[in-house]
């Protein structure tokens, strides 16, 4: 397996399985929404950039984010080659809410399959609730967490012989897996978040028993990023006006400012216009 980082994309390649075994992972930028129903309608306006390395040395890339934005994880397989993907957030399996092990549990289906599902909009915590991926808060009394939020990925490709059969599928028009994959591939930018997880459709023996790739990404806030680089994030932050346009609530914690009274005033102005 080979892992490369190119601006906003992590790419897993398995050349030993052929040129089709390639998976791209990106992190689109979107607004924050506390309600899962609101998350399903969100779109992305840009792709967050990846910088190689991490502040703690335990990740392959780092993403700086503003307090006013969220992200989801977007997967794409250019040649429709299927992959089993496990996602962990701060040591918790994003699908099951249990400890992230990096080894799939086929009894509990604690993973997703690409390209039958190409986005993960929220993750499950250890307490069972769902949250968007956001940067650690700069508004806590302890100060920002310098380590950032850790996103772990484990990728397992489909067996070569299984993929060979899938590529030459004679009745693709009547195949549920092919229909879902084509529908996902046909979605054009701006891609919308998918709040629900599509349950696994492949049998366990479809996946390669020994080929596996892994990567980790740290999400840091603007304060940590500036302490590391002396710079602010390159992309512009989302504002109260952006939330107003989408009729979503603006919260004082979405500001970078340390002046809570100014944040409250802006929040009141926003609420009065909704």
Secondary structure, DSSP 8 states (H G I E B T S, - for coil): -EEEEETTEEEEE-GGG-TT-EEEEE-EEEE--SSHHHHTT-B-SEE---EES-TTSS-SEEEEE-TTEEE-EEEE-TT---EEEEEEETTEETTTSSB--SS--TTTT-SEEETT--EE--EE-TTS-EE-B----S-STT---TT-EEEEEEEEEB-HHHHHHHHT-TTGGG-HHHHHHHHHHH--SS-B---S-----S-GGGB-SS--EEEEEEEEEHHHHHHHHSS--SS----HHHHHHTT----GGG---S-HHHHHHHHHHHHHH-
